[in-house]
Amino acid sequence: MSEIKVVMMDLDNTLLDRTEGAYRTFRHFVASVLDIDPDTMYGEAIVQELQNWDGYGNVRKSFLVENLKRHFQIDLEGFDMPSWWFDNLWRFEELYPDALETLDYLKEKYSLALLTNGDHYCQSQKVVQNKLEDYFELTIISDDIGRPKPDPLMYNLALEHFNIRPEEAVYVGDTFGKDILGAYNAGIRGIWIWPDDGRHTTCEVERIYKISDLMNIL
């Protein structure tokens, strides 16, 4: 087996706690856009349903607006939910407690690359706000190249940048159908991070439960 030279990783729900960040963002949305107190039972019900409909960020934001009208009779016709979301999510998304310790450990042994799907402004602001710029030699955001994961382009661009073969890299991400499939499509070893036992697979894929688990296997 070739020696690993580069660790590539996802951002949301890998280094940053998107689940907590989304909850806080939806609370802000309910209060500032809907003018409903999120601390009431009704407000919390809306927040919880928005989280369900959001599908860990894998559902188009217009779907949330449609469901608000269908389930709560809240009409937001003409409201640009995607733009509002990109302008606000980054303000509420923070690093997992063990993220910086893990990055400090990895940076001493490997070159690091950040490969993330999403809007350029929103993802860039997350990186800056959480002071991650100095950890990554390369950052690629799907908005900048026009082809999101699982398309292998992002991975191949990273391989070219570091001038390495696929077997000299690993990729760490939480979304199987984007992160792990994308790494597989590029011939890169994928490491699937998911924080609980509620997800199962019969595929032979390496699995970790928190980002600091990388320090035990890399």
N, CA, C and O of each residue as an XYZ file, in Angstrom:
872
protein
N       0.835     -1.195      0.000
C       0.000      0.000      0.000
C       0.871      1.248      0.000
O       1.853      1.326      0.739
N       0.511      2.221     -0.829
C       1.280      3.455     -0.902
C       1.142      4.263      0.390
O       0.117      4.204      1.069
N       2.176      5.004      0.707
C       2.142      5.865      1.879
C       1.168      7.017      1.656
O       1.163      7.636      0.591
N       0.342      7.304      2.665
C      -0.598      8.415      2.559
C       0.170      9.734      2.671
O       0.963      9.934      3.592
N      -0.082     10.622      1.719
C       0.581     11.927      1.711
C      -0.383     13.077      1.967
O       0.000     14.116      2.506
N      -1.647     12.879      1.573
C      -2.621     13.965      1.662
C      -3.914     13.462      2.305
O      -4.432     12.407      1.941
N      -4.416     14.222      3.253
C      -5.731     13.962      3.832
C      -6.680     15.039      3.311
O      -6.497     16.228      3.569
N      -7.692     14.598      2.576
C      -8.725     15.491      2.072
C      -9.954     15.316      2.946
O     -10.241     14.210      3.403
N     -10.673     16.389      3.177
C     -11.855     16.257      4.024
C     -12.959     17.228      3.659
O     -12.740     18.274      3.048
N     -14.140     16.834      4.057
C     -15.343     17.631      3.923
C     -15.365     18.677      5.037
O     -14.531     18.645      5.942
N     -16.320     19.600      4.967
C     -16.423     20.656      5.968
C     -17.615     20.442      6.905
O     -17.436     20.268      8.111
N     -18.826     20.455      6.351
C     -20.040     20.390      7.163
C     -20.285     18.984      7.708
O     -20.237     17.997      6.974
N     -20.546     18.921      9.007
C     -20.758     17.653      9.720
C     -19.552     16.725      9.646
O     -19.662     15.520      9.872
N     -18.410     17.302      9.328
C     -17.133     16.586      9.417
C     -16.225     17.354     10.367
O     -15.780     16.818     11.382
N     -15.953     18.615     10.033
C     -15.227     19.510     10.931
C     -16.168     20.441     11.688
O     -15.942     20.749     12.858
N     -17.222     20.883     11.012
C     -18.185     21.804     11.612
C     -19.473     21.066     11.966
O     -19.920     20.182     11.234
N     -20.045     21.434     13.070
C     -21.288     20.812     13.525
C     -22.461     21.487     12.807
O     -23.069     22.424     13.324
N     -22.760     20.994     11.614
C     -23.835     21.592     10.835
C     -25.193     21.346     11.476
O     -26.079     22.195     11.379
N     -25.374     20.215     12.123
C     -26.657     19.905     12.740
C     -27.017     20.954     13.790
O     -28.132     21.475     13.793
N     -26.080     21.262     14.673
C     -26.311     22.298     15.676
C     -26.433     23.665     15.012
O     -27.278     24.474     15.394
N     -25.576     23.920     14.007
C     -25.616     25.200     13.313
C     -26.937     25.422     12.592
O     -27.469     26.532     12.589
N     -27.468     24.366     11.981
C     -28.747     24.475     11.283
C     -29.872     24.746     12.272
O     -30.762     25.550     11.996
N     -29.838     24.087     13.410
C     -30.862     24.322     14.429
C     -30.866     25.791     14.852
O     -31.923     26.416     14.933
N     -29.710     26.324     15.115
C     -29.615     27.722     15.540
C     -30.027     28.666     14.422
O     -30.637     29.705     14.676
N     -29.697     28.309     13.180
C     -30.083     29.139     12.037
C     -31.593     29.128     11.841
O     -32.193     30.166     11.565
N     -32.206     27.958     11.982
C     -33.657     27.883     11.854
C     -34.361     28.662     12.972
O     -35.402     29.275     12.733
N     -33.816     28.644     14.161
C     -34.375     29.464     15.239
C     -34.328     30.941     14.862
O     -35.286     31.682     15.084
N     -33.216     31.353     14.296
C     -33.074     32.748     13.855
C     -34.074     33.055     12.741
O     -34.646     34.144     12.709
N     -34.287     32.119     11.841
C     -35.245     32.285     10.748
C     -36.668     32.450     11.291
O     -37.403     33.339     10.863
N     -37.041     31.601     12.221
C     -38.394     31.664     12.798
C     -38.617     33.008     13.497
O     -39.691     33.602     13.401
N     -37.581     33.477     14.203
C     -37.718     34.740     14.931
C     -37.681     35.951     14.007
O     -38.514     36.849     14.132
N     -36.723     35.986     13.080
C     -36.486     37.206     12.299
C     -37.320     37.295     11.029
O     -37.695     38.390     10.611
N     -37.615     36.148     10.408
C     -38.375     36.151      9.154
C     -39.862     35.905      9.407
O     -40.718     36.602      8.860
N     -40.158     34.914     10.234
C     -41.561     34.574     10.496
C     -42.160     35.404     11.629
O     -43.379     35.437     11.798
N     -41.305     36.073     12.405
C     -41.752     36.872     13.550
C     -42.548     36.018     14.548
O     -43.593     36.428     15.054
N     -42.023     34.834     14.808
C     -42.613     33.908     15.768
C     -41.560     33.601     16.828
O     -40.393     33.389     16.499
N     -41.958     33.577     18.074
C     -41.018     33.299     19.164
C     -40.589     31.834     19.100
O     -41.426     30.949     19.280
N     -39.297     31.552     18.847
C     -38.851     30.152     18.753
C     -38.836     29.440     20.095
O     -38.659     28.223     20.137
N     -39.019     30.168     21.196
C     -39.043     29.546     22.517
C     -40.431     29.057     22.911
O     -40.596     28.435     23.961
N     -41.434     29.335     22.073
C     -42.768     28.793     22.323
C     -42.863     27.394     21.744
O     -42.028     27.001     20.929
N     -43.872     26.638     22.157
C     -44.070     25.292     21.641
C     -44.320     25.332     20.130
O     -43.823     24.482     19.390
N     -45.083     26.311     19.687
C     -45.377     26.453     18.255
C     -44.104     26.775     17.470
O     -43.845     26.189     16.419
N     -43.320     27.710     17.995
C     -42.072     28.071     17.323
C     -41.102     26.909     17.249
O     -40.473     26.680     16.216
N     -40.981     26.179     18.344
C     -40.073     25.015     18.349
C     -40.555     23.936     17.389
O     -39.743     23.256     16.762
N     -41.880     23.775     17.271
C     -42.417     22.792     16.329
C     -42.007     23.132     14.900
O     -41.648     22.247     14.124
N     -42.060     24.404     14.561
C     -41.642     24.824     13.223
C     -40.155     24.549     13.017
O     -39.753     24.037     11.973
N     -39.339     24.892     14.018
C     -37.891     24.655     13.926
C     -37.600     23.172     13.718
O     -36.784     22.806     12.873
N     -38.267     22.328     14.489
C     -38.022     20.888     14.388
C     -38.430     20.345     13.022
O     -37.728     19.511     12.451
N     -39.553     20.810     12.500
C     -39.976     20.353     11.173
C     -39.033     20.852     10.083
O     -38.741     20.120      9.138
N     -38.561     22.072     10.201
C     -37.600     22.594      9.224
C     -36.342     21.731      9.195
O     -35.795     21.451      8.128
N     -35.888     21.312     10.378
C     -34.717     20.435     10.425
C     -34.993     19.103      9.734
O     -34.145     18.589      9.006
N     -36.177     18.549      9.964
C     -36.524     17.292      9.303
C     -36.540     17.449      7.792
O     -35.987     16.619      7.071
N     -37.168     18.508      7.314
C     -37.281     18.726      5.875
C     -35.931     19.046      5.233
O     -35.721     18.779      4.050
N     -35.030     19.612      6.010
C     -33.725     20.022      5.490
C     -32.850     18.840      5.092
O     -31.992     18.976      4.220
N     -33.051     17.690      5.712
C     -32.304     16.491      5.330
C     -30.794     16.659      5.370
O     -30.091     16.276      4.435
N     -30.295     17.242      6.476
C     -28.841     17.451      6.617
C     -28.261     18.295      5.479
O     -27.094     18.146      5.118
N     -29.082     19.174      4.922
C     -28.603     20.064      3.874
C     -28.680     19.498      2.479
O     -28.170     20.104      1.537
N     -29.314     18.338      2.324
C     -29.354     17.679      1.025
C     -30.662     17.905      0.269
O     -30.922     17.236     -0.731
N     -31.487     18.842      0.738
C     -32.769     19.132      0.107
C     -32.779     20.596     -0.328
O     -32.282     21.461      0.393
N     -33.332     20.873     -1.484
C     -33.399     22.255     -1.978
C     -34.193     23.112     -0.991
O     -35.197     22.670     -0.433
N     -33.728     24.336     -0.788
C     -34.327     25.198      0.234
C     -35.735     25.647     -0.134
O     -36.518     25.963      0.762
N     -36.084     25.688     -1.400
C     -37.449     26.049     -1.782
C     -38.456     25.027     -1.263
O     -39.627     25.350     -1.060
N     -37.996     23.791     -1.051
C     -38.859     22.750     -0.499
C     -39.317     23.122      0.910
O     -40.438     22.800      1.304
N     -38.458     23.794      1.666
C     -38.823     24.215      3.011
C     -39.956     25.230      2.971
O     -40.890     25.171      3.771
N     -39.860     26.167      2.023
C     -40.904     27.177      1.869
C     -42.229     26.518      1.493
O     -43.279     26.878      2.026
N     -42.179     25.563      0.581
C     -43.391     24.851      0.165
C     -44.032     24.126      1.343
O     -45.254     24.136      1.497
N     -43.199     23.496      2.176
C     -43.729     22.742      3.308
C     -44.268     23.643      4.410
O     -45.215     23.276      5.105
N     -43.673     24.815      4.573
C     -44.215     25.755      5.553
C     -45.656     26.137      5.199
O     -46.518     26.240      6.071
N     -45.889     26.339      3.925
C     -47.252     26.684      3.492
C     -48.177     25.486      3.645
O     -49.318     25.633      4.083
N     -47.692     24.305      3.286
C     -48.524     23.102      3.311
C     -48.882     22.689      4.750
O     -50.019     22.302      5.019
N     -47.922     22.772      5.661
C     -48.127     22.228      7.003
C     -48.502     23.276      8.054
O     -49.175     22.960      9.035
N     -48.062     24.534      7.845
C     -48.323     25.565      8.845
C     -49.110     26.754      8.301
O     -49.371     27.713      9.027
N     -49.489     26.690      7.017
C     -50.223     27.784      6.371
C     -49.446     29.101      6.452
O     -50.035     30.175      6.572
N     -48.123     29.000      6.384
C     -47.254     30.173      6.371
C     -46.842     30.427      4.922
O     -46.134     29.616      4.325
N     -47.278     31.534      4.367
C     -47.054     31.833      2.955
C     -45.855     32.774      2.808
O     -45.906     33.928      3.235
N     -44.788     32.273      2.206
C     -43.582     33.079      1.964
C     -43.340     33.236      0.462
O     -42.197     33.213      0.005
N     -44.403     33.393     -0.285
C     -44.276     33.531     -1.740
C     -43.354     34.697     -2.087
O     -43.533     35.812     -1.597
N     -42.372     34.426     -2.934
C     -41.416     35.447     -3.342
C     -40.203     35.554     -2.443
O     -39.258     36.270     -2.774
N     -40.203     34.860     -1.312
C     -39.059     34.922     -0.405
C     -37.934     34.046     -0.934
O     -38.160     32.886     -1.279
N     -36.725     34.592     -1.002
C     -35.564     33.871     -1.531
C     -34.886     33.105     -0.400
O     -33.922     33.579      0.200
N     -35.404     31.919     -0.123
C     -34.873     31.117      0.986
C     -33.417     30.714      0.774
O     -32.634     30.804      1.719
N     -33.009     30.267     -0.438
C     -31.592     29.895     -0.604
C     -30.636     31.041     -0.277
O     -29.628     30.827      0.396
N     -30.937     32.253     -0.744
C     -30.043     33.388     -0.479
C     -30.006     33.714      1.010
O     -28.942     33.981      1.569
N     -31.176     33.692      1.647
C     -31.200     33.967      3.089
C     -30.366     32.930      3.829
O     -29.610     33.267      4.741
N     -30.504     31.688      3.438
C     -29.785     30.607      4.110
C     -28.280     30.782      3.971
O     -27.550     30.670      4.955
N     -27.811     31.054      2.760
C     -26.374     31.216      2.546
C     -25.826     32.427      3.295
O     -24.665     32.437      3.703
N     -26.667     33.448      3.476
C     -26.232     34.655      4.179
C     -26.180     34.466      5.687
O     -25.574     35.276      6.389
N     -26.806     33.407      6.196
C     -26.939     33.278      7.648
C     -26.330     32.024      8.264
O     -25.854     32.076      9.397
N     -26.331     30.896      7.550
C     -25.862     29.655      8.164
C     -24.458     29.776      8.725
O     -24.193     29.289      9.824
N     -23.555     30.411      8.001
C     -22.155     30.474      8.418
C     -21.985     31.178      9.770
O     -20.997     30.945     10.468
N     -22.929     32.023     10.136
C     -22.837     32.750     11.405
C     -23.046     31.830     12.614
O     -22.634     32.155     13.727
N     -23.683     30.691     12.384
C     -24.095     29.836     13.495
C     -23.393     28.478     13.528
O     -23.619     27.689     14.445
N     -22.555     28.202     12.547
C     -21.927     26.880     12.456
C     -20.529     26.918     13.056
O     -19.694     27.725     12.647
N     -20.274     26.039     14.030
C     -19.009     26.050     14.752
C     -18.320     24.696     14.672
O     -18.939     23.683     14.346
N     -17.040     24.701     14.971
C     -16.236     23.489     14.949
C     -16.670     22.505     16.027
O     -17.119     22.894     17.106
N     -16.525     21.216     15.710
C     -16.647     20.209     16.757
C     -15.525     20.432     17.775
O     -14.456     20.918     17.407
N     -15.746     20.092     19.031
C     -14.748     20.372     20.077
C     -13.372     19.765     19.810
O     -12.358     20.317     20.238
N     -13.330     18.624     19.099
C     -12.051     17.949     18.867
C     -11.453     18.246     17.496
O     -10.470     17.617     17.103
N     -12.033     19.195     16.765
C     -11.590     19.433     15.386
C     -10.189     20.028     15.303
O      -9.359     19.537     14.538
N      -9.914     21.068     16.067
C      -8.611     21.723     15.961
C      -7.481     20.816     16.445
O      -6.404     20.791     15.851
N      -7.726     20.081     17.510
C      -6.712     19.127     17.988
C      -6.382     18.119     16.895
O      -5.219     17.771     16.693
N      -7.407     17.652     16.194
C      -7.207     16.672     15.126
C      -6.457     17.284     13.958
O      -5.548     16.663     13.406
N      -6.830     18.496     13.579
C      -6.137     19.166     12.473
C      -4.675     19.445     12.819
O      -3.800     19.310     11.964
N      -4.407     19.829     14.058
C      -3.015     20.052     14.474
C      -2.204     18.765     14.346
O      -1.058     18.785     13.896
N      -2.795     17.671     14.737
C      -2.124     16.372     14.630
C      -1.878     15.997     13.171
O      -0.775     15.592     12.807
N      -2.910     16.134     12.340
C      -2.787     15.733     10.935
C      -1.806     16.614     10.168
O      -1.071     16.128      9.309
N      -1.796     17.900     10.478
C      -0.940     18.819      9.724
C       0.535     18.519      9.922
O       1.354     18.836      9.059
N       0.881     17.914     11.044
C       2.274     17.553     11.292
C       2.723     16.365     10.446
O       3.922     16.151     10.270
N       1.768     15.589      9.919
C       2.097     14.365      9.199
C       1.729     14.393      7.715
O       2.328     13.681      6.909
N       0.739     15.221      7.357
C       0.213     15.188      5.990
C      -0.057     16.603      5.480
O      -0.148     17.559      6.250
N      -0.180     16.704      4.157
C      -0.764     17.905      3.576
C      -2.275     17.762      3.671
O      -2.803     16.653      3.579
N      -2.976     18.883      3.855
C      -4.422     18.844      4.050
C      -5.136     19.622      2.955
O      -4.673     20.671      2.506
N      -6.278     19.078      2.539
C      -7.111     19.733      1.534
C      -8.555     19.709      1.997
O      -9.010     18.727      2.583
N      -9.269     20.781      1.736
C     -10.683     20.892      2.081
C     -11.497     20.899      0.792
O     -11.335     21.783     -0.049
N     -12.367     19.912      0.644
C     -13.203     19.791     -0.554
C     -14.658     19.813     -0.110
O     -15.115     18.878      0.547
N     -15.385     20.855     -0.455
C     -16.732     21.013      0.071
C     -17.723     21.443     -0.999
O     -17.416     22.278     -1.851
N     -18.901     20.867     -0.943
C     -20.007     21.340     -1.765
C     -20.606     22.583     -1.129
O     -20.546     22.759      0.088
N     -21.184     23.447     -1.960
C     -21.909     24.579     -1.401
C     -21.627     25.892     -2.086
O     -20.847     25.975     -3.036
N     -22.281     26.912     -1.579
C     -22.153     28.280     -2.069
C     -20.794     28.858     -1.685
O     -20.344     28.678     -0.553
N     -20.135     29.552     -2.617
C     -18.786     30.058     -2.361
C     -18.744     30.971     -1.140
O     -17.901     30.798     -0.260
N     -19.644     31.935     -1.088
C     -19.614     32.904      0.013
C     -19.838     32.214      1.354
O     -19.085     32.429      2.303
N     -20.865     31.396      1.426
C     -21.209     30.748      2.686
C     -20.089     29.841      3.178
O     -19.708     29.902      4.347
N     -19.561     29.003      2.295
C     -18.511     28.072      2.715
C     -17.221     28.812      3.056
O     -16.528     28.442      4.004
N     -16.896     29.845      2.297
C     -15.686     30.625      2.586
C     -15.782     31.320      3.931
O     -14.808     31.380      4.682
N     -16.969     31.849      4.231
C     -17.156     32.516      5.521
C     -17.030     31.546      6.681
O     -16.525     31.909      7.743
N     -17.486     30.316      6.488
C     -17.333     29.306      7.536
C     -15.850     29.056      7.822
O     -15.438     28.949      8.977
N     -15.068     28.966      6.766
C     -13.631     28.720      6.911
C     -12.973     29.869      7.661
O     -12.186     29.645      8.580
N     -13.295     31.106      7.267
C     -12.685     32.281      7.894
C     -13.132     32.417      9.343
O     -12.306     32.634     10.229
N     -14.427     32.292      9.589
C     -14.957     32.492     10.937
C     -14.374     31.494     11.931
O     -14.167     31.812     13.102
N     -14.112     30.281     11.443
C     -13.579     29.247     12.327
C     -12.061     29.120     12.254
O     -11.477     28.178     12.789
N     -11.433     30.084     11.583
C      -9.966     30.199     11.542
C      -9.301     28.920     11.019
O      -8.381     28.383     11.636
N      -9.786     28.454      9.880
C      -9.265     27.220      9.297
C      -8.310     27.456      8.132
O      -7.722     26.502      7.622
N      -8.144     28.707      7.700
C      -7.375     28.969      6.476
C      -5.969     28.390      6.509
O      -5.490     27.862      5.505
N      -5.304     28.485      7.659
C      -3.899     28.090      7.719
C      -3.701     26.575      7.778
O      -2.573     26.095      7.655
N      -4.767     25.831      7.961
C      -4.629     24.375      8.043
C      -4.586     23.712      6.666
O      -3.998     22.643      6.500
N      -5.213     24.356      5.683
C      -5.401     23.688      4.398
C      -4.571     24.338      3.291
O      -4.666     25.535      3.022
N      -3.759     23.496      2.668
C      -2.985     23.980      1.520
C      -3.894     24.247      0.329
O      -3.602     25.109     -0.500
N      -4.968     23.526      0.246
C      -5.885     23.654     -0.877
C      -7.324     23.608     -0.376
O      -7.676     22.756      0.438
N      -8.159     24.533     -0.869
C      -9.596     24.515     -0.606
C     -10.331     24.590     -1.935
O     -10.080     25.487     -2.741
N     -11.235     23.652     -2.162
C     -12.047     23.651     -3.378
C     -13.518     23.638     -2.975
O     -13.956     22.783     -2.205
N     -14.272     24.595     -3.505
C     -15.709     24.700     -3.243
C     -16.436     24.422     -4.557
O     -16.080     24.964     -5.603
N     -17.449     23.581     -4.488
C     -18.126     23.146     -5.721
C     -18.674     24.312     -6.530
O     -18.702     24.255     -7.760
N     -19.108     25.361     -5.858
C     -19.643     26.540     -6.542
C     -18.629     27.145     -7.506
O     -19.004     27.754     -8.508
N     -17.345     26.976     -7.201
C     -16.291     27.568     -8.020
C     -15.936     26.728     -9.245
O     -15.360     27.241    -10.204
N     -16.275     25.448     -9.215
C     -15.909     24.596    -10.350
C     -17.133     24.074    -11.102
O     -17.005     23.451    -12.156
N     -18.311     24.333    -10.555
C     -19.541     23.991    -11.268
C     -19.949     22.535    -11.245
O     -20.903     22.153    -11.923
N     -19.247     21.713    -10.479
C     -19.578     20.287    -10.422
C     -19.362     19.789     -8.996
O     -18.222     19.650     -8.551
N     -20.451     19.520     -8.279
C     -20.348     19.095     -6.884
C     -20.031     17.615     -6.753
O     -20.208     16.842     -7.695
N     -19.562     17.233     -5.578
C     -19.445     15.819     -5.248
C     -20.830     15.186     -5.375
O     -21.819     15.820     -5.006
N     -20.932     13.957     -5.886
C     -19.891     12.929     -6.043
C     -19.139     12.951     -7.371
O     -18.373     12.029     -7.653
N     -19.341     13.983     -8.195
C     -18.523     14.087     -9.407
C     -17.053     14.037     -8.998
O     -16.665     14.723     -8.052
N     -16.235     13.256     -9.673
C     -14.831     13.106     -9.252
C     -13.943     14.308     -9.567
O     -12.775     14.317     -9.178
N     -14.471     15.335    -10.269
C     -13.620     16.456    -10.668
C     -12.911     17.086     -9.481
O     -11.706     17.328     -9.549
N     -13.621     17.357     -8.399
C     -13.024     18.016     -7.245
C     -11.856     17.204     -6.688
O     -10.813     17.761     -6.345
N     -12.035     15.909     -6.601
C     -10.981     15.025     -6.099
C      -9.788     15.000     -7.056
O      -8.631     15.036     -6.638
N     -10.104     14.937     -8.350
C      -9.022     14.877     -9.343
C      -8.222     16.175     -9.375
O      -7.007     16.154     -9.573
N      -8.900     17.302     -9.180
C      -8.173     18.574     -9.112
C      -7.219     18.593     -7.919
O      -6.112     19.124     -8.009
N      -7.653     18.014     -6.813
C      -6.783     17.948     -5.638
C      -5.592     17.026     -5.890
O      -4.468     17.347     -5.503
N      -5.827     15.896     -6.530
C      -4.725     14.986     -6.861
C      -3.704     15.679     -7.746
O      -2.498     15.539     -7.545
N      -4.197     16.431     -8.734
C      -3.293     17.158     -9.638
C      -2.507     18.223     -8.883
O      -1.309     18.395     -9.112
N      -3.174     18.929     -7.991
C      -2.501     19.982     -7.235
C      -1.328     19.426     -6.439
O      -0.252     20.024     -6.420
N      -1.526     18.289     -5.785
C      -0.482     17.713     -4.946
C       0.439     16.770     -5.725
O       1.438     16.283     -5.195
N       0.089     16.522     -6.986
C       0.883     15.628     -7.841
C       1.047     14.261     -7.188
O       2.158     13.753     -7.033
N      -0.085     13.684     -6.811
C      -0.066     12.374     -6.163
C      -1.033     11.432     -6.866
O      -1.888     11.863     -7.640
N      -0.886     10.145     -6.588
C      -1.806      9.136     -7.088
C      -2.977      8.982     -6.115
O      -2.850      9.332     -4.942
N      -4.109      8.465     -6.583
C      -5.268      8.305     -5.701
C      -4.968      7.507     -4.435
O      -5.493      7.815     -3.365
N      -4.135      6.495     -4.553
C      -3.837      5.656     -3.379
C      -2.954      6.365     -2.360
O      -2.691      5.820     -1.288
N      -2.493      7.571     -2.677
C      -1.679      8.341     -1.732
C      -2.516      9.368     -0.964
O      -1.979     10.239     -0.281
N      -3.835      9.250     -1.088
C      -4.730     10.184     -0.407
C      -5.852      9.421      0.292
O      -6.160      8.282     -0.059
N      -6.455     10.068      1.283
C      -7.709      9.598      1.877
C      -8.672     10.772      1.866
O      -8.270     11.935      1.826
N      -9.953     10.437      1.903
C     -10.969     11.486      1.970
C     -11.925     11.164      3.104
O     -12.395     10.033      3.225
N     -12.214     12.164      3.939
C     -13.081     12.005      5.100
C     -14.332     12.846      4.910
O     -14.245     14.054      4.690
N     -15.502     12.207      4.994
C     -16.742     12.957      4.837
C     -17.922     12.219      5.430
O     -17.842     11.026      5.722
N     -19.030     12.945      5.607
C     -20.192     12.366      6.306
C     -21.282     11.864      5.380
O     -22.049     10.983      5.770
N     -21.382     12.397      4.157
C     -22.498     12.041      3.280
C     -22.073     10.931      2.330
O     -21.238     11.139      1.449
N     -22.649      9.759      2.514
C     -22.205      8.597      1.747
C     -22.395      8.824      0.243
O     -21.501      8.526     -0.548
N     -23.555      9.351     -0.146
C     -23.860      9.497     -1.564
C     -23.113     10.610     -2.252
O     -23.142     10.698     -3.480
N     -22.443     11.467     -1.501
C     -21.630     12.535     -2.085
C     -20.152     12.322     -1.765
O     -19.331     12.162     -2.668
N     -19.822     12.322     -0.482
C     -18.423     12.241     -0.065
C     -17.784     10.890     -0.363
O     -16.747     10.816     -1.022
N     -18.406      9.831      0.123
C     -17.791      8.510      0.010
C     -17.879      7.984     -1.420
O     -16.916      7.419     -1.939
N     -19.029      8.168     -2.050
C     -19.158      7.759     -3.453
C     -18.219      8.557     -4.336
O     -17.615      8.002     -5.254
N     -18.086      9.833     -4.079
C     -17.175     10.665     -4.873
C     -15.728     10.220     -4.745
O     -15.005     10.145     -5.738
N     -15.305      9.923     -3.517
C     -13.946      9.421     -3.309
C     -13.756      8.100     -4.037
O     -12.732      7.877     -4.683
N     -14.745      7.229     -3.928
C     -14.689      5.924     -4.620
C     -14.566      6.125     -6.126
O     -13.768      5.449     -6.775
N     -15.339      7.037     -6.683
C     -15.288      7.318     -8.122
C     -13.919      7.812     -8.570
O     -13.520      7.613     -9.718
N     -13.195      8.466     -7.641
C     -11.867      8.983     -7.958
C     -10.757      8.011     -7.577
O      -9.578      8.314     -7.760
N     -11.126      6.845     -7.050
C     -10.137      5.853     -6.666
C      -9.440      6.145     -5.359
O      -8.358      5.621     -5.094
N     -10.056      6.982     -4.535
C      -9.462      7.405     -3.263
C     -10.119      6.655     -2.105
O     -11.330      6.436     -2.109
N      -9.330      6.272     -1.132
C      -9.860      5.618      0.068
C     -10.765      6.585      0.829
O     -10.341      7.674      1.214
N     -12.007      6.176      1.038
C     -12.951      7.002      1.761
C     -13.075      6.581      3.208
O     -13.053      5.391      3.524
N     -13.205      7.558      4.084
C     -13.450      7.308      5.500
C     -14.755      8.010      5.848
O     -14.863      9.233      5.769
N     -15.736      7.214      6.230
C     -17.084      7.734      6.475
C     -17.232      8.112      7.936
O     -17.069      7.276      8.825
N     -17.545      9.390      8.181
C     -17.749      9.846      9.548
C     -19.242     10.052      9.784
O     -19.909     10.785      9.054
N     -19.746      9.391     10.815
C     -21.141      9.568     11.204
C     -21.218      9.418     12.718
O     -20.679      8.454     13.262
N     -21.877     10.348     13.414
C     -21.723     10.429     14.866
C     -22.504      9.431     15.699
O     -22.375      9.443     16.923
N     -23.305      8.571     15.096
C     -24.035      7.604     15.917
C     -24.206      6.305     15.143
O     -23.730      6.176     14.015
N     -24.879      5.360     15.747
C     -25.040      4.040     15.138
C     -26.316      3.923     14.313
O     -26.726      2.820     13.951
N     -26.935      5.049     14.019
C     -28.193      5.008     13.296
C     -28.056      4.819     11.796
O     -29.065      4.733     11.095
N     -26.845      4.753     11.291
C     -26.612      4.513      9.874
C     -25.813      3.229      9.714
O     -24.791      3.047     10.377
N     -26.268      2.344      8.846
C     -25.598      1.064      8.639
C     -25.318      0.879      7.157
O     -25.994      1.463      6.309
N     -24.331      0.074      6.855
C     -23.998     -0.225      5.468
C     -23.403     -1.627      5.388
O     -22.748     -2.091      6.321
N     -23.637     -2.284      4.276
C     -23.009     -3.580      4.035
C     -21.760     -3.428      3.173
O     -21.049     -4.401      2.924
N     -21.497     -2.201      2.719
C     -20.277     -1.961      1.948
C     -19.060     -1.983      2.865
O     -19.149     -1.645      4.046
N     -17.951     -2.374      2.317
C     -16.702     -2.363      3.086
C     -16.110     -0.962      3.027
O     -15.317     -0.643      2.141
N     -16.503     -0.143      3.973
C     -16.002      1.227      4.035
C     -15.552      1.509      5.462
O     -16.194      1.082      6.422
N     -14.460      2.219      5.590
C     -13.943      2.566      6.909
C     -14.902      3.552      7.568
O     -15.390      4.476      6.916
N     -15.171      3.360      8.847
C     -16.167      4.166      9.547
C     -15.573      4.733     10.819
O     -14.955      4.008     11.599
N     -15.760      6.042     11.036
C     -15.399      6.662     12.305
C     -16.614      7.405     12.832
O     -17.565      7.651     12.090
N     -16.588      7.764     14.109
C     -17.748      8.378     14.747
C     -17.513      9.834     15.128
O     -18.463     10.588     15.338
N     -16.260     10.221     15.217
C     -15.917     11.616     15.479
C     -14.571     11.897     14.827
O     -13.780     10.986     14.585
N     -14.323     13.180     14.545
C     -13.162     13.534     13.744
C     -11.852     13.125     14.418
O     -10.883     12.792     13.736
N     -11.818     13.148     15.753
C     -10.566     12.788     16.452
C     -10.239     11.306     16.332
O      -9.122     10.901     16.653
N     -11.188     10.485     15.877
C     -10.875      9.069     15.621
C      -9.791      8.922     14.558
O      -9.121      7.891     14.484
N      -9.622      9.958     13.733
C      -8.572      9.904     12.701
C      -7.189      9.756     13.314
O      -6.294      9.177     12.699
N      -7.013     10.270     14.505
C      -5.689     10.192     15.139
C      -5.323      8.770     15.524
O      -4.160      8.479     15.800
N      -6.309      7.881     15.544
C      -6.040      6.469     15.866
C      -5.794      5.617     14.625
O      -5.282      4.503     14.732
N      -6.155      6.134     13.446
C      -6.028      5.301     12.232
C      -5.117      5.916     11.185
O      -4.795      5.252     10.200
N      -4.687      7.165     11.361
C      -3.785      7.789     10.392
C      -2.492      8.220     11.069
O      -1.604      8.767     10.414
